[in-house]
Amino acid sequence: MLNLKQELEIMMHLRRDGRETLTRISNATNLPISTIYDRVKNNKAGFIKRHVSLLNFAKLGYDCHVNIVLKVGKEDRERLREFLLCHHAVNTLYRINNGFDFSTECVFRNMKYAEDFIDQLQDKFKIKEARTYHIIDEICKEVFLSEPLHVDLVCGK
C-alpha cells in the first residue's frame, strides 16, 4: 500500500507532464511500474478528473482570451448557466460568490467576437453586473501539485 507521499509523487509527475512514461515515473520515484500503473488506473475515479491537453489558443488563431464575472437575476441564473455551458467560446465556467454568480474564461478569435458575446449576454439575460478582464499574458497555468520536488511541503513535512 502506498503512503500519501508516494501517491502525491505519482500525481505530481503526471500534473507536470500527463504523457510521462510509467518507466520514467518509476525511475524518479523508485516505485515499481506495475504499482504506478495500478495507482493511475485506480485514481481515474479519484484524484484524476480527466486527461487533457493545454493548448496555445493564439497559435490556433484565437487571440482574445477573456475572463468575465457575471451577476444575474435569480430568475435567469439557470438559463445563463445552461447557455454558458453550451457556448463554444467558453473554456471554463465557475459558480462563484461575493455578489457574483459566475466566472467564465472565454476564448475568441478577436475582440469583436468577445464584444459581440458580451452584447449577446446582455440582450438575452438580465445581467445585473458584468466585469470583463482581457488576459494580456498567461504567466503560468495548471502548476499546483506539479513539482515532485515539493511533495514534502505538500505533505506538511
PEPEUR-V686312 format. One line per field, one symbol per residue. phi: phi as a letter, one per 40 degrees, with the letter a starting at -180 (. if undefined). A space follows every 10 residues. Layout:
BEGIN
phi=???
END
This chain:
BEGIN
phi=.ccddcdcdc ccccccacbd ccccccccbg bcdcccdccc ccccbbccca cbbcbccccc gbcbbbbbbb bbcdcbdccc dccccccccc cabbcbbggb bbbbbbbbca cccccccccc ccccbcccab bbbcccacca afbcfbbdcc dccccgb
END
